[in-house]
């Protein structure tokens, strides 16, 4: 039996989690044992305090060492356990770490809260530290649940079908292939014919190809260090060739940090017209991805609903052209995240080229941008509001020459500017190719 111990100040947190799904079945079948331990039971004062103010001052409380260390000592006296502190400074959790943990018979998770745990806890009882990602949680309880669910699925007998764990995403360093069920046709979208052919060899080949294709498109980093067999390698190279045909040109529409009319830094609102029209322009001119960038969660949610409607919802069946236009449109929370996405896909960071209605010291001609895009990934940054804050203009590698009209008036909508600049850059790219 695989044993998990969880040290927490909120033991009731796990009641629902262990009552449903495959983990509950594992517990029921005595393949998994779980002990949720209330850290307060080991507090030494009458008020059951598990936290206190930090030495040196500063905001926030720190979890005390005595209750946690005493709880771990009691566990170790009864049974040898591998102790994991769930903490942002730990190793990033992934499938390979899950497989490593699945080899251990007994694991104890320390769920931190507040500003974290007293540093001496790490020195005295912790064997390793694990983080489930670069984001902030209220405590380690959710992280413990994620790791237990992932590790638990690897325990023989927990999943009904022993092959299920092997076929799931990340088990082979690949994302899973698409899945379909009845009805055969839904809102104009049909199940691929190969899945109804009954030819298991062709189905297996299709699934492998789709799995590699999806991984290339969404998580290129998973393939970079993967040792592929000959068949897989051939598929990867063919799919990469398809993806990399044409220039490595990307577009980002930034909604922060922008200037308003008074020169203050603001976040601007995403507009429906910007989503639709720029998506169509990017698809027309062969842009690999169009990133809509805003830190505002509510704005990302609204834009996400629009994309879902046209990418997989009713709109995808109603208007195939619009579905195709939105196929390369994605929502991101920051420029850093956007750059990381491109780097994962291309294997290198993109050159940043900002657009502006004014000339800058880094201004280059459209032909130069085309020459760069023919050799390296280029991210064209378009602004909203009253333009980019000065810091952005300092950080970019280049700025595109401004669009000049018949007179002094130079106040195009960003939608028009995207179409015009892409048209000019792509024409030079076509000349380069010929």
C-alpha positions as CSV (number, residue, x, y, z in Angstrom):
1,X,0.0,0.0,0.0
2,X,1.2,3.5,-0.9
3,X,0.9,5.8,2.2
4,X,0.5,9.6,2.0
5,X,0.7,11.8,5.1
6,X,-0.5,15.4,4.9
7,X,0.4,18.0,7.5
8,X,-2.0,20.9,7.4
9,X,-3.8,23.4,9.7
10,X,-7.0,22.8,7.6
11,X,-7.6,19.0,7.7
12,X,-11.2,19.3,6.5
13,X,-9.9,20.7,3.2
14,X,-9.3,17.1,1.9
15,X,-12.7,15.5,2.8
16,X,-14.2,16.0,-0.6
17,X,-11.0,15.4,-2.5
18,X,-10.6,11.8,-1.1
19,X,-14.3,11.0,-1.6
20,X,-14.4,11.0,-5.4
21,X,-12.5,9.7,-8.5
22,X,-9.8,7.2,-8.9
23,X,-8.0,8.2,-5.6
24,X,-11.1,7.3,-3.6
25,X,-11.2,3.9,-5.4
26,X,-7.6,3.4,-4.6
27,X,-8.3,4.1,-0.9
28,X,-11.4,1.8,-1.0
29,X,-9.3,-1.0,-2.6
30,X,-6.5,-0.5,0.0
31,X,-4.0,0.4,-2.6
32,X,-3.6,3.9,-1.2
33,X,-3.6,5.0,2.4
34,X,-4.0,8.6,3.4
35,X,-3.5,10.2,6.8
36,X,-4.4,13.9,7.2
37,X,-2.7,15.3,10.3
38,X,-3.8,18.5,12.0
39,X,-0.6,20.5,12.8
40,X,-2.5,22.2,15.6
41,X,-2.6,18.9,17.5
42,X,1.2,19.3,18.0
43,X,1.1,23.0,19.1
44,X,2.7,23.4,22.6
45,X,0.6,26.3,24.0
46,X,-2.9,26.4,25.2
47,X,-4.0,28.5,22.2
48,X,-2.7,25.9,19.7
49,X,-0.7,28.5,17.8
50,X,1.1,27.2,14.7
51,X,2.3,30.6,13.5
52,X,4.0,33.7,14.8
53,X,5.5,37.1,13.8
54,X,8.8,36.9,11.9
55,X,12.1,38.1,13.3
56,X,13.4,41.2,11.7
57,X,9.9,42.6,11.1
58,X,7.8,42.6,8.0
59,X,4.3,41.7,7.1
60,X,2.8,38.3,7.4
61,X,3.1,35.4,9.8
62,X,5.5,32.4,9.6
63,X,4.6,28.8,10.6
64,X,6.4,27.8,13.8
65,X,9.0,24.9,13.7
66,X,7.9,23.0,16.8
67,X,4.5,21.7,15.7
68,X,5.6,20.6,12.3
69,X,8.9,19.0,13.4
70,X,7.2,17.2,16.3
71,X,4.5,15.8,13.9
72,X,7.1,14.6,11.4
73,X,9.2,13.0,14.2
74,X,6.2,11.0,15.3
75,X,5.6,9.8,11.7
76,X,9.2,8.8,11.3
77,X,9.2,6.9,14.6
78,X,6.3,4.7,13.3
79,X,7.4,4.4,9.7
80,X,10.2,5.8,7.5
81,X,8.7,8.5,5.3
82,X,10.0,10.8,2.5
83,X,9.2,14.4,3.6
84,X,8.2,16.9,1.0
85,X,7.8,20.6,1.7
86,X,5.4,22.3,-0.8
87,X,7.1,25.5,-1.5
88,X,7.8,28.0,-4.4
89,X,11.5,27.5,-4.2
90,X,11.2,23.7,-4.8
91,X,11.8,21.7,-8.0
92,X,9.0,22.2,-10.6
93,X,6.6,19.2,-10.4
94,X,6.1,17.3,-13.6
95,X,5.4,13.7,-14.8
96,X,9.0,12.5,-14.4
97,X,8.9,13.7,-10.7
98,X,5.6,12.0,-10.3
99,X,7.1,8.7,-11.5
100,X,10.0,9.2,-9.2
101,X,7.7,9.7,-6.2
102,X,5.6,6.7,-7.2
103,X,8.7,4.5,-6.3
104,X,8.5,5.7,-2.7
105,X,6.3,3.7,-0.2
106,X,5.6,6.5,2.2
107,X,5.5,10.3,1.5
108,X,4.7,13.1,3.9
109,X,3.6,16.5,2.6
110,X,4.1,19.7,4.7
111,X,1.5,22.3,3.6
112,X,2.8,25.7,4.3
113,X,0.6,28.8,4.8
114,X,1.0,32.6,5.3
115,X,4.6,33.8,4.5
116,X,5.9,30.2,4.6
117,X,7.6,28.0,7.2
118,X,10.4,28.7,9.6
119,X,13.7,28.0,7.8
120,X,14.8,25.5,10.4
121,X,12.0,23.1,9.3
122,X,13.8,22.7,6.0
123,X,17.1,21.9,7.7
124,X,15.7,19.5,10.3
125,X,13.0,17.3,8.7
126,X,12.6,18.1,5.0
127,X,14.0,15.7,2.3
128,X,13.0,17.8,-0.7
129,X,11.0,20.7,-1.8
130,X,8.5,20.8,-4.7
131,X,6.5,23.5,-6.4
132,X,3.6,22.8,-8.8
133,X,4.2,26.1,-10.8
134,X,5.1,29.7,-10.9
135,X,2.0,31.1,-9.3
136,X,0.8,32.0,-5.8
137,X,-1.6,29.7,-3.8
138,X,-3.1,30.4,-0.4
139,X,-1.4,27.3,0.9
140,X,0.2,23.9,0.1
141,X,-3.1,21.9,0.4
142,X,-4.0,22.3,-3.2
143,X,-0.5,21.4,-4.3
144,X,-0.6,18.2,-2.1
145,X,-3.9,17.2,-3.7
146,X,-2.4,17.7,-7.2
147,X,0.7,15.6,-6.5
148,X,-1.3,12.8,-4.7
149,X,-3.7,12.6,-7.6
150,X,-0.9,12.5,-10.2
151,X,1.2,10.0,-8.2
152,X,-1.8,7.9,-7.2
153,X,-2.7,7.3,-10.8
154,X,0.7,5.6,-11.4
155,X,0.1,3.0,-8.6
156,X,-0.7,-0.4,-10.2
157,X,-4.4,-1.2,-9.9
158,X,-5.6,2.3,-9.2
159,X,-6.7,2.9,-12.8
160,X,-9.0,0.3,-14.2
161,X,-7.1,-0.1,-17.4
162,X,-3.4,-0.6,-16.9
163,X,-2.7,1.0,-20.2
164,X,-4.5,4.2,-19.3
165,X,-1.6,5.8,-17.4
166,X,0.8,5.0,-20.3
167,X,-1.4,6.7,-22.9
168,X,-2.2,9.9,-21.0
169,X,-0.6,13.3,-21.7
170,X,3.1,13.6,-20.6
171,X,3.5,9.9,-19.9
172,X,5.6,9.7,-23.1
173,X,6.7,13.3,-23.1
174,X,3.8,14.0,-25.5
175,X,0.4,15.6,-25.2
176,X,-2.5,13.2,-25.8
177,X,-4.2,12.7,-29.2
178,X,-7.7,14.0,-29.8
179,X,-10.6,11.9,-28.3
180,X,-14.1,11.6,-29.8
181,X,-17.4,10.0,-28.7
182,X,-20.9,9.9,-30.1
183,X,-22.6,11.5,-31.9
184,X,-20.6,11.1,-35.2
185,X,-21.5,14.6,-36.3
186,X,-22.1,17.6,-34.0
187,X,-22.7,21.1,-35.2
188,X,-21.1,20.4,-38.5
189,X,-18.0,18.7,-37.1
190,X,-17.4,15.1,-37.8
191,X,-15.4,12.3,-36.2
192,X,-12.3,11.6,-38.3
193,X,-13.0,8.6,-40.6
194,X,-9.9,6.7,-39.5
195,X,-11.4,6.3,-36.0
196,X,-14.4,4.5,-37.5
197,X,-12.4,2.3,-39.9
198,X,-11.7,-0.6,-37.6
199,X,-8.1,-0.6,-38.8
200,X,-6.3,-0.6,-35.5
201,X,-2.8,-0.1,-37.1
202,X,-4.0,3.0,-38.9
203,X,-5.7,4.3,-35.8
204,X,-2.5,3.9,-33.8
205,X,-0.5,5.6,-36.5
206,X,-3.1,8.5,-36.6
207,X,-3.0,8.9,-32.9
208,X,0.8,9.0,-32.7
209,X,0.9,11.6,-35.5
210,X,-1.8,13.7,-33.9
211,X,-0.1,13.5,-30.5
212,X,3.2,14.7,-31.9
213,X,1.5,17.4,-33.9
214,X,-0.4,18.7,-30.9
215,X,2.8,18.6,-28.8
216,X,4.8,20.5,-31.5
217,X,2.1,23.2,-31.7
218,X,1.5,23.6,-27.9
219,X,4.5,22.3,-26.0
220,X,7.5,22.2,-28.2
221,X,9.7,22.1,-25.1
222,X,8.6,18.6,-24.4
223,X,10.1,17.4,-27.6
224,X,13.4,19.2,-27.5
225,X,15.2,16.7,-25.3
226,X,13.1,13.6,-26.2
227,X,14.9,10.6,-27.6
228,X,12.6,9.7,-30.5
229,X,12.6,6.5,-32.4
230,X,13.0,6.6,-36.1
231,X,9.3,6.6,-36.9
232,X,8.6,9.3,-34.4
233,X,11.5,11.4,-35.6
234,X,10.2,11.3,-39.2
235,X,6.8,12.5,-38.1
236,X,8.3,15.3,-36.0
237,X,10.4,16.5,-38.9
238,X,7.5,16.5,-41.3
239,X,5.2,18.4,-38.9
240,X,8.0,20.9,-38.1
241,X,8.5,21.5,-41.8
242,X,4.8,22.2,-42.2
243,X,4.8,24.5,-39.2
244,X,8.0,26.3,-40.2
245,X,7.1,26.8,-43.9
246,X,7.0,30.6,-44.4
247,X,8.3,33.3,-42.2
248,X,8.5,33.2,-38.4
249,X,6.3,36.2,-38.0
250,X,4.2,36.9,-34.9
251,X,1.9,39.7,-33.9
252,X,1.0,40.9,-30.3
253,X,-1.7,43.5,-29.5
254,X,-0.7,45.0,-26.2
255,X,-3.2,46.4,-23.7
256,X,-0.7,47.1,-20.9
257,X,1.4,49.0,-20.2
258,X,0.0,51.7,-22.4
259,X,-0.3,55.5,-22.1
260,X,-3.6,57.4,-21.9
261,X,-4.2,60.9,-23.2
262,X,-2.7,62.4,-20.0
263,X,0.4,60.3,-20.3
264,X,-0.5,58.0,-17.4
265,X,0.1,54.2,-17.6
266,X,-3.1,52.3,-18.0
267,X,-4.6,49.0,-19.1
268,X,-6.9,49.3,-22.1
269,X,-10.0,47.3,-23.0
270,X,-10.0,44.5,-25.6
271,X,-12.5,45.3,-28.4
272,X,-14.5,42.8,-30.4
273,X,-13.4,44.5,-33.7
274,X,-9.7,44.2,-32.8
275,X,-10.2,40.4,-32.1
276,X,-12.0,39.8,-35.4
277,X,-10.2,42.1,-37.9
278,X,-6.7,41.6,-36.7
279,X,-7.2,37.8,-36.6
280,X,-8.3,37.9,-40.2
281,X,-5.4,40.1,-41.2
282,X,-2.9,37.8,-39.5
283,X,-4.4,34.7,-41.1
284,X,-4.3,36.4,-44.5
285,X,-0.7,37.4,-44.3
286,X,0.6,34.1,-42.8
287,X,1.3,35.2,-39.2
288,X,2.0,32.2,-37.1
289,X,0.2,33.4,-34.0
290,X,-1.7,36.6,-33.0
291,X,-1.4,37.2,-29.3
292,X,-3.9,39.4,-27.5
293,X,-2.1,40.5,-24.3
294,X,-3.8,41.9,-21.2
295,X,-3.1,41.4,-17.4
296,X,-6.8,41.8,-16.6
297,X,-8.4,38.5,-15.9
298,X,-11.9,39.7,-16.7
299,X,-10.8,41.0,-20.1
300,X,-9.1,37.7,-20.8
301,X,-12.3,35.8,-19.9
302,X,-14.4,37.9,-22.2
303,X,-12.0,37.5,-25.1
304,X,-11.7,33.8,-24.3
305,X,-15.5,33.4,-24.7
306,X,-15.4,35.0,-28.1
307,X,-12.5,32.7,-29.2
308,X,-14.3,29.7,-27.9
309,X,-17.5,30.5,-29.8
310,X,-15.6,30.8,-33.1
311,X,-12.9,28.1,-32.6
312,X,-15.1,25.2,-31.2
313,X,-18.6,26.6,-30.5
314,X,-21.5,27.2,-32.7
315,X,-19.7,29.9,-34.7
316,X,-17.1,27.3,-35.8
317,X,-19.8,25.4,-37.7
318,X,-21.7,28.5,-38.8
319,X,-18.8,30.4,-40.3
320,X,-15.7,28.2,-41.3
321,X,-13.8,31.2,-42.6
322,X,-14.0,32.9,-39.2
323,X,-13.0,29.7,-37.4
324,X,-9.9,29.5,-39.6
325,X,-9.1,33.2,-39.0
326,X,-9.2,32.6,-35.2
327,X,-7.2,29.4,-35.3
328,X,-4.0,31.3,-34.6
329,X,-5.4,33.7,-32.0
330,X,-4.4,33.2,-28.4
331,X,-4.9,35.2,-25.2
332,X,-1.9,35.9,-22.9
333,X,-1.5,37.8,-19.6
334,X,1.9,39.4,-20.3
335,X,4.6,40.1,-22.9
336,X,6.9,37.8,-20.9
337,X,4.4,34.9,-21.3
338,X,4.1,35.7,-25.0
339,X,7.8,35.7,-25.6
340,X,8.1,32.4,-23.7
341,X,5.4,30.8,-25.9
342,X,7.2,31.8,-29.1
343,X,10.6,30.6,-27.6
344,X,9.0,27.2,-26.9
345,X,7.7,26.9,-30.4
346,X,10.8,28.2,-32.2
347,X,13.7,27.2,-29.9
348,X,14.9,30.8,-29.6
349,X,13.6,34.1,-28.4
350,X,12.0,36.4,-31.0
351,X,13.3,39.8,-32.0
352,X,10.9,42.4,-30.7
353,X,9.8,45.1,-33.2
354,X,7.4,47.8,-31.8
355,X,5.2,49.9,-34.0
356,X,4.6,53.6,-33.6
357,X,3.3,56.6,-35.4
358,X,6.6,58.3,-34.7
359,X,10.2,57.6,-35.7
360,X,12.6,56.4,-33.0
361,X,16.3,55.8,-32.7
362,X,15.7,52.1,-33.3
363,X,13.5,52.6,-36.4
364,X,14.1,50.1,-39.3
365,X,12.5,49.8,-42.7
366,X,9.9,47.1,-43.5
367,X,12.4,45.4,-45.8
368,X,14.8,45.0,-42.9
369,X,12.0,43.4,-40.8
370,X,11.3,41.0,-43.7
371,X,15.0,40.0,-43.9
372,X,15.0,39.3,-40.1
373,X,11.8,37.3,-40.2
374,X,13.2,35.1,-43.0
375,X,16.0,34.0,-40.6
376,X,14.7,34.4,-37.0
377,X,11.3,34.7,-35.3
378,X,10.0,38.3,-35.2
379,X,7.3,39.6,-32.9
380,X,5.6,42.7,-34.1
381,X,4.2,44.7,-31.1
382,X,1.1,46.8,-31.7
383,X,-0.2,49.2,-29.1
384,X,-3.5,50.5,-28.0
385,X,-4.6,53.7,-26.2
386,X,-2.1,56.5,-26.8
387,X,0.9,54.3,-27.4
388,X,3.5,52.3,-25.5
389,X,5.1,53.5,-22.3
390,X,8.7,54.6,-22.8
391,X,10.1,51.5,-21.1
392,X,8.7,49.3,-23.8
393,X,10.3,51.4,-26.5
394,X,13.6,51.1,-24.7
395,X,13.4,47.3,-24.3
396,X,12.5,46.3,-27.9
397,X,15.1,45.5,-30.4
398,X,13.7,47.7,-33.2
399,X,10.8,49.9,-34.1
400,X,9.0,49.7,-37.5
401,X,9.0,52.8,-39.6
402,X,5.7,54.8,-39.2
403,X,3.0,54.6,-41.8
404,X,3.0,57.8,-43.8
405,X,-0.1,59.0,-45.6
406,X,-0.8,61.8,-48.0
407,X,-0.5,64.6,-45.4
408,X,0.3,65.2,-41.8
409,X,-2.6,63.3,-40.4
410,X,-1.4,60.0,-38.9
411,X,-4.0,58.5,-36.6
412,X,-4.9,55.1,-38.1
413,X,-6.8,52.5,-36.1
414,X,-4.6,49.7,-34.9
415,X,-6.6,47.3,-37.1
416,X,-5.7,49.3,-40.2
417,X,-2.1,49.7,-39.1
418,X,-1.7,45.9,-38.6
419,X,-3.1,45.2,-42.1
420,X,-0.9,47.8,-43.8
421,X,2.3,46.8,-42.0
422,X,1.8,43.1,-42.6
423,X,1.1,43.8,-46.2
424,X,4.4,45.7,-46.6
425,X,6.5,43.2,-44.7
426,X,5.1,40.2,-46.4
427,X,5.6,41.7,-49.9
428,X,9.3,42.0,-49.1
429,X,9.3,38.5,-47.7
430,X,7.8,37.2,-51.0
431,X,10.5,39.1,-52.9
432,X,13.2,37.5,-50.7
433,X,11.7,34.0,-51.3
434,X,11.6,34.5,-55.1
